[in-house]
C-alpha cells in the first residue's frame, strides 16, 4: 500500500468495488465486502483517516451489518441526511446542512488526517462540486451482476491521475488523484 496522501488532510472517496463495477449488490447488500476486506487489511488507510462523511443510506446499510461496530474505526463519523433518525445514535453526528458545510465540518474534525467519503450519492455530489482530492478503490474478486454502480448515471466526466496500485491477497487497490 502506498503511503502517498497519508497525513495530508485530503478528501478521499473510499470504495470497495466488485470487478463488474458495483459498490453494493442487489438490495444495497454490502456483506460480500467483508469476505475480502477488513480494517486490518488496510492499516495505512485507517491510520490516515481522521473522520468519515457518510450518506444516510450507507449508514443504514452498515447498521444492519453484523460486524459494523468493529469493522472500521476511522475517527468521528458524520452522516449527511435530510432527516435525522428519531432515535439519536451516540456514535455519529447527523448533519442536515448543505454539502460544502458538511465537508468543512467533517474535515475540521479530521484535523491533518484524511476525510473519507463513503456512500454513492454523497461521493457523487462531492465529485460534481470539485470537493474530492483522491479516489481510493479496492477491487474485489467477485462479479455481482447488479446493484449500486460505482458512480450514478449523469455524473459527467471527471479526469483522474493514477498514482498507486497494489495487490494484497485477493484485493487490488487503485489510487487516483482528481484533476482539478
C-alpha positions as CSV (number, residue, x, y, z in Angstrom):
1,X,0.0,0.0,0.0
2,X,1.3,3.4,-0.9
3,X,1.8,6.0,1.8
4,X,1.1,8.9,-0.5
5,X,-1.6,11.0,0.9
6,X,-1.2,9.8,4.5
7,X,-1.5,12.7,7.0
8,X,-2.1,15.3,4.3
9,X,-5.7,16.1,5.2
10,X,-7.1,15.2,1.8
11,X,-10.8,14.4,0.9
12,X,-10.8,10.8,-0.3
13,X,-13.7,8.9,-1.8
14,X,-13.1,5.4,-0.4
15,X,-14.8,2.5,-2.2
16,X,-14.8,-1.3,-2.3
17,X,-16.0,-2.4,-5.8
18,X,-16.8,-5.7,-7.5
19,X,-14.9,-6.3,-10.7
20,X,-18.1,-5.5,-12.6
21,X,-18.3,-2.0,-11.1
22,X,-20.7,-2.3,-8.2
23,X,-20.2,-0.9,-4.7
24,X,-23.2,-2.7,-3.3
25,X,-25.1,-5.6,-4.5
26,X,-28.9,-6.0,-5.1
27,X,-30.9,-4.5,-2.2
28,X,-27.8,-2.4,-1.3
29,X,-26.1,-5.6,0.1
30,X,-22.6,-5.0,1.2
31,X,-21.9,-8.1,3.2
32,X,-19.8,-9.5,0.4
33,X,-17.1,-6.9,1.1
34,X,-16.1,-8.3,4.5
35,X,-15.3,-11.6,2.8
36,X,-12.3,-9.9,1.3
37,X,-11.6,-6.6,3.1
38,X,-11.3,-5.7,6.7
39,X,-9.8,-2.8,8.6
40,X,-6.8,-5.0,9.4
41,X,-6.1,-5.3,5.7
42,X,-5.6,-1.6,5.2
43,X,-3.9,-0.3,8.4
44,X,-2.2,2.6,6.5
45,X,-5.5,3.9,5.2
46,X,-7.1,3.6,8.7
47,X,-4.2,5.4,10.3
48,X,-4.5,8.2,7.7
49,X,-8.3,8.6,8.3
50,X,-9.3,11.3,10.7
51,X,-13.1,11.4,10.0
52,X,-15.8,9.9,7.7
53,X,-18.6,11.6,5.9
54,X,-21.3,9.0,5.1
55,X,-24.6,9.2,3.3
56,X,-27.8,8.2,5.1
57,X,-28.4,5.0,3.0
58,X,-24.8,3.8,3.6
59,X,-25.2,4.5,7.3
60,X,-28.5,2.5,7.4
61,X,-26.9,-0.5,5.5
62,X,-23.8,-0.5,7.7
63,X,-26.0,-0.6,10.8
64,X,-27.6,-3.8,9.6
65,X,-24.2,-5.5,9.0
66,X,-23.3,-7.8,11.9
67,X,-19.7,-6.5,12.3
68,X,-20.4,-2.8,11.7
69,X,-19.3,-1.8,15.2
70,X,-15.8,-3.4,14.8
71,X,-15.1,-3.2,11.1
72,X,-13.7,0.3,10.9
73,X,-12.6,3.0,13.2
74,X,-12.0,6.0,11.0
75,X,-12.5,8.7,13.6
76,X,-15.7,10.7,14.1
77,X,-18.4,9.7,11.7
78,X,-20.8,12.3,10.2
79,X,-24.0,11.3,8.4
80,X,-25.4,13.8,5.8
81,X,-29.1,13.5,5.7
82,X,-32.3,15.4,5.1
83,X,-34.0,13.8,8.2
84,X,-32.0,12.6,11.2
85,X,-33.4,9.5,12.8
86,X,-35.9,9.9,15.7
87,X,-33.6,7.9,18.0
88,X,-30.2,9.5,18.3
89,X,-27.1,7.4,17.7
90,X,-24.3,8.5,20.0
91,X,-21.6,7.1,17.6
92,X,-22.4,9.6,14.8
93,X,-23.2,13.2,14.2
94,X,-26.1,13.8,11.9
95,X,-25.7,16.8,9.6
96,X,-28.7,18.4,7.9
97,X,-26.7,21.3,6.3
98,X,-25.5,21.8,2.8
99,X,-22.8,19.6,1.3
100,X,-20.0,22.1,1.4
101,X,-20.7,22.9,5.1
102,X,-20.9,19.1,5.8
103,X,-17.5,18.5,4.2
104,X,-16.0,21.5,6.0
105,X,-17.3,20.3,9.4
106,X,-16.1,16.7,8.9
107,X,-12.8,17.9,7.5
108,X,-12.3,20.1,10.6
109,X,-12.9,17.1,12.8
110,X,-10.3,15.1,10.7
111,X,-7.6,17.6,11.6
112,X,-4.5,17.0,9.5
113,X,-5.7,13.5,8.6
114,X,-7.9,12.5,5.6
115,X,-11.6,12.8,5.4
116,X,-13.1,9.6,3.9
117,X,-16.3,10.0,1.9
118,X,-18.5,6.9,1.9
119,X,-21.7,6.4,0.0
120,X,-22.6,6.6,-3.7
121,X,-24.7,9.7,-3.6
122,X,-22.6,11.8,-1.2
123,X,-19.4,10.9,-3.1
124,X,-21.0,11.8,-6.5
125,X,-22.2,15.1,-5.1
126,X,-18.7,15.8,-3.8
127,X,-17.1,14.9,-7.1
128,X,-19.6,17.1,-9.0
129,X,-18.6,20.1,-6.9
130,X,-14.9,19.6,-7.0
131,X,-14.5,18.7,-3.3
132,X,-12.6,15.5,-3.8
133,X,-8.8,15.2,-3.9
134,X,-8.4,11.4,-4.3
135,X,-10.3,8.2,-5.1
136,X,-9.2,5.0,-3.4
137,X,-10.8,1.8,-4.8
138,X,-10.4,-1.7,-3.5
139,X,-11.3,-4.0,-6.4
140,X,-12.6,-7.3,-5.1
141,X,-12.6,-10.6,-7.0
142,X,-16.3,-11.0,-7.4
143,X,-18.9,-10.3,-10.1
144,X,-22.2,-9.1,-8.6
145,X,-24.2,-8.7,-11.8
146,X,-26.4,-5.9,-10.4
147,X,-26.6,-3.4,-7.6
148,X,-25.3,0.1,-6.9
149,X,-22.8,1.3,-9.6
150,X,-19.6,2.9,-8.7
151,X,-21.0,6.2,-10.0
152,X,-24.6,7.2,-10.7
153,X,-25.7,8.0,-14.3
154,X,-25.2,11.6,-15.2
155,X,-22.1,12.3,-13.1
156,X,-20.2,13.6,-16.1
157,X,-16.6,13.3,-17.0
158,X,-14.0,13.6,-14.2
159,X,-10.3,13.3,-15.1
160,X,-8.1,11.3,-12.8
161,X,-4.4,10.7,-12.5
162,X,-3.4,7.3,-11.3
163,X,-0.7,7.3,-8.6
164,X,-0.7,4.0,-6.9
165,X,-1.8,0.4,-7.3
166,X,-1.0,-2.6,-5.1
167,X,-2.1,-6.2,-4.8
168,X,-2.6,-7.7,-1.3
169,X,-4.0,-11.2,-1.3
170,X,-7.3,-11.1,-3.3
171,X,-7.6,-7.3,-3.1
172,X,-6.3,-4.9,-5.8
173,X,-6.0,-1.3,-4.5
174,X,-6.1,1.5,-7.0
175,X,-5.5,5.2,-6.1
176,X,-6.2,8.2,-8.2
177,X,-5.8,12.0,-7.8
178,X,-8.8,14.0,-9.1
179,X,-7.5,16.6,-11.6
180,X,-9.0,20.0,-10.9
